[in-house]
Amino acid sequence: MATVYDAPSDGLIKETAQDLKDNVKLEMPVWAQYVKTGVSRERKPQDENWWWVRAASILRKIYLEGPVGVQRLRTFYGSRKNRGHKPEKFRRGSGKVIRTILKELDLAGLTSSGKSGRLVTPKGRSYLDKLSSKITRKA
């Protein structure tokens, strides 16, 4: 049986995002239609499914590097801010988006909050492993 380490990340994130939207029923809050994903961005995301893609990416990141806290995830999803003629500077990603997704993943039973950060539960681990094996069989 294949694990997350064996599956290509882009295919796994895409498949997981679709499954989170259709089967797990993660809900995108109303305010998420109007927000940027960090201060370094100029506009909101163009992709309509960006919420589920970010949730799938966070779930995969916790699987691979857990226990992970919000600050490490903010650093991972950050980028350089264009400050005009001044040199670009790194800015972290939006914490509200990450915290809300983590709460939804907790309610779905895929992650749990530990003393040192978030961990993937056995249910979440088997969920990602099943999707990984499905993707590796396709390829």
Number of C-alpha atoms within 10 A of each C-alpha: 10 16 15 20 12 13 20 13 14 10 15 23 24 16 18 24 23 17 16 19 18 10 8 14 13 19 12 16 11 8 8 15 13 10 14 16 25 21 16 20 17 11 12 14 16 7 8 9 13 17 23 23 20 19 24 25 20 21 26 22 16 19 21 14 11 15 17 20 19 16 15 13 19 21 15 13 19 19 18 14 17 14 10 7 6 7 9 13 11 13 17 20 23 21 17 14 20 22 15 14 23 22 14 18 22 18 12 16 14 21 23 19 16 11 8 10 15 21 24 26 16 13 13 21 18 14 13 25 20 15 21 25 17 16 18 17 11 6 8
